[in-house]
């Protein structure tokens, strides 16, 4: 069935209910019969529901709907928990703000022709409103209980829809849109229901200026990275028939060409479009709203629903080959305001979230068959990067297509030296306080084995890194970066101390309050884990990308996908071989990459729940903050890989040319 047939059947179940609840929503708007402060909230949220119902696919509507979340209007929006608490009080403001955000976020469903979410959220608002008709007898626990019951009762539907959208190509609304829309103007962008801003419009317009040959070349780089990833990892792509296509609005010309390439590989797409955020503070304020209803019973039921959904679609899930991702970069680094009015997980809930994430990951890997899966990821700039957007886009296309063979051979020379290491010493310079020793796996048969992967442009575009899974025991010291952009958040003077490969201490200087700094890192780097291992140590070799970042002064805006190639980087969390440790892979020289486990991930053989953290965050030291990377051998002898920001090994001098050019240009 197509999405139209799927939603036609679903809508039959909700049409009558929606008609009934709409009458009550209209009454709330016309004649609110509760206390004025709460009446204004319910009138606002009822109007929001009506706006969603009466949506249209045009710029005027998109601007109107999303204007309530822009920085200026957000200050007096019930979607802002600080404003909601100010107007509605501590007891109810936080809860009702979360409901408002949920409703607003459901708008994309109606564009696909699915009335279900409009119906159930309207029913929730009416139920909540009924409670407030007797406000004198009302308690916050009743409202919390109402929201809890709603989330619990519909969790089976949420799980089914989420997993179908993630994995099932039958949900082909976006596929049809990409293949059939007139891409010559902006009009089609408004058919998504997602926020459409200058980034999306400028991206579409810029790609419209490309020739068909240029678009095809971009699509080929993207899809060939996906295909070659299977070959590199000794996986049979013919076992798979579904590719998850994640792409930004505005890139439909490239995606249309890519879908034809995937079709030739026998792959159908499960499409997952996204747009830039209308207001990242809004996103940040609501990222832990689940804290308002999360408890052990809910977590267990949610996992049960997720498992049942995957079981029902196991024949589709097992055909999923993994994601093909297009990222965009260039927005101003976001430094969030941490609001006490926003929902936050308590200690017990943080443990539940960690458990839920772990089990969900196990389910996914079980049904998708991760041992047969691959991926690819590539990035392009968006208009927010500044007036040099088009030039930076052109440079990025070049970076994404650098000479594979040249980098492969130079990186092999670096690996040959790294493979002699007992440990590697990394020290910073120019104010960088890094002083770190990374323990390297010992090779039993150096002629047949390697500890480092020679990473060229396949799953991880662009070319340019060698990496390993460090031995945790013996990995000690401090990692420091003056500024880094992680998971779309800006970190200032991020410091992480490692003890036997595990995070021991951490801080940054984003906030005046040290506890706020630690919480910021705990929430957004450790993801509520007490500690994380160093899952990866890598040396980036893409000095061309580094030069671009410095020439255009966009280093702080570079995505980690490219930034990690512009210096040494260290990932906290799982290794790069998570759920794939036993599938041996080989470098182009034929050597087996044996550094696939550490003392944490090896626990999978006894208790998989203790082996993985389900996160992997790369932190890069730029070349100009890098004093040295030095190999220390078992006999105590040493060899520099990098000294004073320059590669010093014989045979890799080509890597220094962009750095030398940059120095000459800056004088």
N, C-alpha and C positions, 0 to 999 in steps of 0.2 A: 504493500500500500504506500501511496505518497502521503506527504504531510496533509494535503487537503482531505484525503479520505480518512486519515487518522483523526483529525480534528472535527470532521463532520460527525463521526460517530461519538466522539467525546462531547461535543456541544449538545447533542440530543439529550444527554444526561443532565446538563446544567441550564438549558435554555429557560425552562419553566421556573426554576429556582431563581435565576437571575432576574426574570421579569418581576417576580414577587418582591425581591429585596430592593430592586430599583425604586419601587414606590416608597419604601421606607426611607431610602437615601434622599429622595426628593423632599420628604417631610422634614428631615433633619436640616436640610438647607433652607427650607421656607420658614419653618416654625420650630426652632430649637426650644425645648422645654426643660432645660437644665441650667445650672449656674452659669452666669455669663462667661467666666474664664474658660470653662470646659465647653460651653456652647461654641465659642469661637474656634476651638480646636476641632470639634466634630464637624462644624460647618466647613472648615478648611479641608479636612481629610475627605469629607463627602464630595466636595467640589473637585478634589484631586481625582477621585474615582470617576466622577462624571467626565472630567477632562480625558481620562484614559479611554472611557467608553466612546467618546465622540472624537477620537483621535483622527488625524489626517496625516498623510505622508508628504509634508511640505515644510519648507524652511520656517514659515511663520509659526506653525504649530510647534516645531522642534525648539525654536528660540523661546517661545512662551512657556512651554512645559519645563524646560531645563533652567530657565532664568531664576526659578525659585531656589536653585542650589548654587548659583554663582556667588562669588565672594561677598558682594554687597548685600544681596537679598537674603543670603543664608543667615546673616546675623539676626534676622527677625523671622526665621522660619521654624516651624515646629519640627522640621527634620534636624535642626540643630539642638542637641540635648541640653546645651547651656541655656538657650532661650526657652526651651520647653520647661525646664526645671524652674527657671525664673518666673514664668507665667503660671504654670500648673502646680508648682511645688515639688519638693524632693520626692514625695511618695509616689506621684503619678507621672511627673514630667519625663523621667528617663524611660519608663515603660511605653508611654504613648508616642514618644519620639521614635523609638525603635519600630513601632507599628507603622508610623508614617513612612519611614525609610523603606520598610518592606514593601508597602503598597506602591510607592513610587518606582521601586526597582523592578516591579512586575510588568511594566509597560510593554516590554518587547513581546510578551506572549500574545497580546491582542493584535499586534501587527501580523503575526503568523496565522491569525484566524482562530486562536484558542481563547475561548471566553471563560475557561475554568477559573483562572486566577482572579479575574475581575469579580466573578461570582463569589468565591470563597472569602476574599478579602472584604467585599461589601457585607457579607454575612457576619464577619468578625466585627466590623465597625458597628453594625446594628446591635450585636450582642453586647459589646462594650458600652454603647450608648444607653442601652436599657439598664445597665448597672448604675450609670450616673444619674438616671432619673430618680433614684433613691439615694442620693449622695450622702445624706445624714446617716444612713445605715451601712454605708460602704466602707470596705477596708482595702488597702493596697494588695493584700493577699488574695482577695477575690479577683482583682484585675490580673494579677500575676498568674493565678490559677486558670483564668479564662484564656490567656495567651498560651500558657503551657498546654492546655487541652487542645487548642487549635493546632499548635505545632506538632503535638503528638498524633492527633487524629489524622492529619494530612501528610504525615511523614512518609507513608507508603507511596503516595502520589508524588511527593517531591523526589523521592529516591528513584522512582521509575522514570520520571521525566528527565531528571539530571543525567542518569546513565544512558537513556536513549539519545539525548542530545549529544552526549559525549562520544557515543560509539556507533549509532545506528544511521546509516546513510539514507534510510527511508524518510527520515526527517529532513527533507530536501528543500525547504523553503529558501534557504540561503544559496543552495546550489542553483536552483531555478533563477533566483535573482541575479547571480553573477553571470550565468550563461545567457540570459534573455534580456537583461536591462539595456537601455540605451546609455552607454557609458560616456557619451560625448558632452554631457553636462552634469550638474550636481543633483538633479532631481531624484535620481534613484537612491541616493544616499539616505534620504529621509524615509525609505521603506523599511529600514532596519528597526526603527524605534529607538535606537541608541543615540546618544548625544552626538551631534554633528557640529564641530567647530572649525576654526580656521585650519587646524592641522589636517582634518579630513578633506576639506575643500581644496586646500593647496596641494595635498598629495595627489588627489584625483587629477587636478589641472596639470600638475607637473608630469605625471605619467602619460597624460593625453598628448603631451608634446613629443613623446618618444616615438620612434619609428617602430613598425611591427617587428623588425629584426632585433632592435634593442630590447623590446619587451620579451621577445622569445628567448633572447640570451639570458635575461634575468630569470625567467621561468626555468630555463634549462639548468642554470647554476643551482637553483633551489631544489628542483626535483632530482637532479643527478646526485646531489649531496645525499638525498634520502636513499636512492637506489644503491649507491656505492657503499653507504653505511652498512647495508646488509652484507655486501660482499666482504668488506673489511672485517666484519665481526663473524664471518663464517656462518651466516644465517640465510635461510632459503626464503626469498621474498615471495616465491610462488605459493607458499603456505598461507599468505595473507591476501586479503582482498579489500580491506578498508584502511584508509589513511585519514587521520585526524588533521584537518587543515585549519590552523589558527592564523588569522590574518587581520590586519588593520583596515578599517574603512578607508576607501580611497585607492586601494591597491587591486581593484577588481580586474583591471586589464591584465595585470601580471597573473592573477589567480585564474582567470579564464584560460590563459595559455597553459598554466601549470596543470589544471584539471585535465586538459587534453593529454598532457604528458603522462599523468597518473593513469588515465584510462588505457593508454598503450601498455602500461605495466600490469593491467588487470586490476587496478585499484579504484574503488568508489570512495567519494569523500564524505566524512562526517564533519560538517563545517562549523567553525566556532569563530565568528567575527568579533572584533572588539573595537572600541574607539577610545580616544584619550578621555581623561576624567574631566568633568565639568568643574569639579572642586575636590582636590585630594584631601582637604581637611574633612569634608563630609564623609569620604570613604574611611578615613582614619577614625573618625568619631564613632563609626558604627561597626568596626571590624570585630568587636567582641560583644556584640549585642546578644549573642547566644548565651552569654553569662546570665541573662535575665530569666532563662528557663532551663538551663543545663543542670541536670543531676544524673546520677548513675543509671536510674531507670530509663531516662530519656536516651542516654548514650547507648545502652544495650538495645533498646527498641530501634533506634536509628540504624545501628549496625545490622540488626536483624532484617530491617526493611531493605537495606543496601544489598545484603547477601541474597535476599529473595529476588530482588530486581535483577541482579546479575545472573542468578540461576535461571530466571525466565528467559533471559536473552543470551544464554551461554553460547548458542550457535553463532550469534553475531559477534560476541565479545572475543571469541577465540580467533576470529579472522582479522582482528585489529592489528595493524602493523606498527602502530605508534604514531606520534605526532610529527607533523611538518610545520614548523613555526616560523612566522615572520614577525620580528619585533620592530618597534620603532623607538627612536631615542631623540633627545634634543630638548626636552622640557627642562625648565629651571629645577634644580635640585629642591626637593620638598623637605622643609624642616617643620614637622607638625607641632601643633600646640596640644599638650596633654591636658585634657579637661577632666576635672574630678566628676563632672556631671555625666560623662560618658560611661557606658557599662564596661566593667573590667572583670576578668576572671579572678576568682580567689584561688588560693593555693590548691585546694581540693579540685576545683574545676580545671586548673591547669593540668593536673595529673590526668583528669578524665579526657581532656582534649588530646594530650599526648597518646593516651591509650586508643582513643577513637581514630586518630590519624594513623597509628601503627596498624591497627586491625584493618582499616579501610585499604591501606596500601597492600596488605597481604591478600585481601579479597581480590583487588584489582589485578595483582600479579598472578594470582591463581587462575582467574578466568581469562585474562588476556594472553596468558602464556608468555611471560616476559623473556623466557629464554629464546624465543623466536622473534622478538620485537626489536625495532631500531627507532631512529628518529633523525631529524635534521633541524637546524635552527640557523637563521640568518637575520641580519638587522639592517635597517635603513633609517636615515634621519627624517624627522618631521619638521614642519615649517617653524615651530617654536625655537628651533636651534639658532635662528637669527637671520640677518639679511644675506648671509652667504649660503643660505639653504641649498640652492641649486648647485653651487660649486661643491659643497660638502657631499651632496647626493652623488655627484659624478665621481668624486674621490672615493666614496664608499663603495660604489660599484666596482671601481678598479681594485680596491682592497679585497673585495669579495672574490676576485678572480685572479689573484696573484699566482705566479708560477709555482705550481704544485711541486714539480721535480726539484727546483732550485732549493726550496725550503726543506724538502724531504732530506736532501743530501747534507745540507748544513746542519740540520737538527740531528742527523745521525752522528755527526762528528761530536756534537755536544753530548749525546747519549753515551758514546764510546768512553768518554771521560767520566761521566756521572756513574757509569756502571762499575767503576773502580773504587767508588766511595764507600767508606764505612758510615760517614755522615757528611752533611753539607752545612757550611756555616754561612749565614746570611746576615750582613750588617748594613745599617742605613747610613746616610750622610745628609748634609744640608738640613739639619734639624730633625731628621728621622731617627728615632731611638730604637729601631729594630736591632736586636742581637739574639739570634735564634740558631739553634743547632737542630737539624732534621736528620733522623736516623734512616738509613737506606737498607732495603732488603739485601741480604747477602746472596750471591749467585752460586749455586752448586756446580753448574756447568756453564761458565761464561761464554763458551763458543756457541751455545745453543739457547741461552737465556738472556733476558734483559729485565731490568727493574723499571724502565721508563718506556712509555708509549710515545711513538713518533706520530704526533697528531697533525694531520694535514686536513685540507678542506673537504670533509665529507659530512659527518653528522654535526660537526661544530665549525661553522663557517664564520670568519675567514681562517685561512691557514695561520699556523704560527705558535705552537707550543710543544713542549715535551713535559710529560707529567708522570707521577708515580703515586702509589698509596704508601705513605711513610710507615715505618715501624714506629709504633707509639712509644714503646719503652726506649728511652734515650733521646726522645725529641723534647727539647726544653728551651725556654727562653721567652723573649718578648717580641711580639709583632706590633708594629706601630705604623699608621698612615695618617698624614696630616688631614686629608679629606678623602672620603670615598662614598660612592653612591651605591647603596645596597638595597635591593628589593624596592626601588623607587623612593628610598629615603636617604637623606643626607646625614652622614656621620662625620663629626669633626674630631680630630685627634683621637681616633679609635685606637685603643691599646688592649691587646689580649695577651695574657701570660699563659704559657703552656707548661705543664708538668707531666712528664711521661706521656706526651701527646694529647693530654686532655686539658681543656680550658680550666685554668685555676683561678684567674682573676681577670676582670675586664672593667673598662671605663671609657668615657669620651667626654667632650666638653660642650655638648649641645645645650645643656641646661645648667643653670647656676647650682641647682640642688644635685648633689652627687647621687642621691637615691633615685632621682629622676633619670639620670644618665644610665645607671645600672638597669633600671627597669626598661628603658628604651632598648638597650642591647638585649636584655633577657627576652623581651617580647618579640623583637624583630630580627635577631640574629640567632639566639639560642632557641627561640620558639618554645619557651616555657620549660625546656629541659634544664636540669641542674647543671649539666656540663655537656660538652660535645667533644668528640675527637677531631684531630686534624685528619681529614679524610683524603686530602690531596696536597701535594707540593708540586708546583710546576714552574717552568721558566718560559715566559712568553718571548717570542722572537720577532713579532711583527712590528719592527721599528718604523715601517711605512705608516702604519696606523697611528703610532705614537707621534710621528711628525705631523700628521694631519691634525691630531688633537691639539698640538701646541700652536701650529700655524694659525688655526681658526679659533684658538682659545676656548675649546670645548671639552677639555679634559674632564671637567666635573659632570658633563652631560653624556659622556660616552657610556654605552651599555656594558655590562660586565662581559657580555659575549665578545666584545672587541677589546675592552679594557684589560681583560685577563691575558691578552696576547701582548700587552705593552709593558711587561715587566714580570718579575716573579710573582706568583700568587699562591695563596694558601686557602684551601676550602675547609670550613668547619662543618662537620656533619658526616654524612655517609661518604664512602669512596665513590669513584666513578664507575665501579663495577657492581653496584648494588643489585642483588637478585640475579647476577650474571657472572658470579665469581668462578663457577666451574666450567664456563664456556671459554676454553683457552683461545686467545687471539694472538696474532703475530704481527711484528713490525714488517715493513717492506723488505728488510734484510733477512727475513725468515726466522728471526729469533722469537721464542715464546715470551710473552709478557707475563712474568710470574708474580709481580707485586700487586696482587688483586685483593688481598685480605689484610686486615689488621686484627689485633687481639680482641676487638669488639665485634667486628663483622663475622668472625669465625664462630661466634656463639650461635649462629644460625643453625649449626649442625646439632645443637642440643635444644635451644629455645629461641625461635626466630623473633619473638617479641622483645628479646634483649639484644638483638644484633643490629637493628636499624633505627635511625632517628627520623627518617623521612624528610630530611632537609639537607641542603648542600649549598653553602654560600661562599662564593669566591671573593677574596680580599687581595687586591693587587698593590704592590709597591711600584710606583713609576720609576723609570730609569734615573730621573734626576734626583730621586731620594735614595738611590741605591749605591752604597759604598762598594760592596763586593759580594760575590757568590763564590765560595771557595770549597772545592772538594778536599776532604780530609780522608786519606786512605788508612787502611788497617795498620800499616807500618809507620804512620805518622807523617808521611810525605804529603804535600799539598799541591793543588793545581787550581788556579783561578779560572772560572768560566767568564765572569764579568768583574771588572775592576774600574771604579770611578765612572760607572754608567756606560762602559764600553765592553763589547765582547772581545776577549783577548785570545781565544783559541785560534790556532792556525787553521785556515780553511773556511772561516766564517766571517771574514772581513767585510763581505758584502752587506752584512746586517748593520754595520756601522755607518754605511753611506747616508741613509736618511738622517741619522743623528748628526753626522758631520755637516750635512747640508743645512740642517736646522740651526746649528751653531753659527754657520756662515751667514745665514739669513738674519739672525738676531743681532749681528754686530753692526 
